[in-house]
Amino acid sequence: MPLVTLTVRKPTSAARKSALFDAVHQALVASGVPATDLFQRCIELSDEDFRFDPSYPDAASPRTADFALIEILLSVGRSVKIKRKILADLMAAAQAAGLNPEHMMVVFKETQWENWAFAGGRQIHA
């Protein structure tokens, strides 16, 4: 039940956003998330509203305006091993799509199962 939030600078092309979303979803599905469990959103911010350091802490090349912050909200219970697999698959898919993995930051957030109500207020996993 991941919820993906992509934060990028304005303007970011629809093709780039789609490539980022596709790479994330491909990695999540490879880790066992159902292909139909697709909830993604994009926030585009101006330069003054989205600031980041070009190299912190160990970027192999300076980040540019193409930098993307990817937040993945998951239900609790995924191991570090699974999160590492998601990261590896995501970076591989991004690179295959012509995106620079060095210009991507991924943040995993976790929430309890009872915090999801997909439709009609029904907590199907509580």
Residue pairs with C-beta under 8 A, 6 or more apart in sequence:
1 33
1 37
1 39
1 74
1 75
1 116
1 118
1 125
2 28
2 33
2 37
2 39
2 72
2 73
2 74
3 39
3 40
3 41
3 72
3 73
4 21
4 24
4 25
4 28
4 39
4 40
4 41
4 70
4 71
4 72
4 73
5 40
5 41
5 42
5 43
5 70
5 71
5 73
6 17
6 20
6 21
6 24
6 40
6 41
6 42
6 43
6 68
6 69
6 70
6 71
7 42
7 43
7 44
7 45
7 50
7 68
7 69
7 70
7 71
8 16
8 17
8 20
8 42
8 43
8 44
8 45
8 50
8 66
8 67
8 68
8 69
9 44
9 45
9 46
9 47
9 50
9 65
9 66
9 67
10 44
10 45
10 46
10 47
11 44
12 42
12 44
16 66
16 99
17 42
19 94
19 97
19 98
19 99
20 68
20 70
20 94
20 99
20 104
21 40
21 42
22 93
22 97
23 90
23 93
23 94
23 96
23 97
23 99
24 40
24 70
24 72
24 90
25 35
25 38
25 40
26 89
26 90
26 93
27 85
27 86
27 87
27 89
27 90
27 93
28 37
28 72
28 86
29 35
30 85
30 86
30 89
31 78
31 82
31 85
31 86
31 89
32 82
47 65
50 69
52 63
52 67
52 69
52 105
53 63
54 62
54 63
54 64
55 62
55 63
59 102
59 103
60 102
61 100
61 102
61 103
63 102
63 103
64 103
66 99
66 100
66 103
67 103
67 104
67 105
68 99
68 103
68 104
68 105
69 105
69 107
70 90
70 104
70 105
70 106
70 107
71 106
71 107
71 109
72 86
72 106
72 107
72 108
72 109
73 109
73 110
73 111
74 108
74 109
74 110
74 111
75 110
75 111
75 112
75 113
75 116
75 125
76 110
76 111
76 112
76 113
78 108
78 110
83 108
87 106
90 104
90 106
91 101
91 104
94 100
94 101
94 104
95 101
113 125
113 126
114 123
114 125
114 126
116 123
116 124
116 125
117 123
118 124
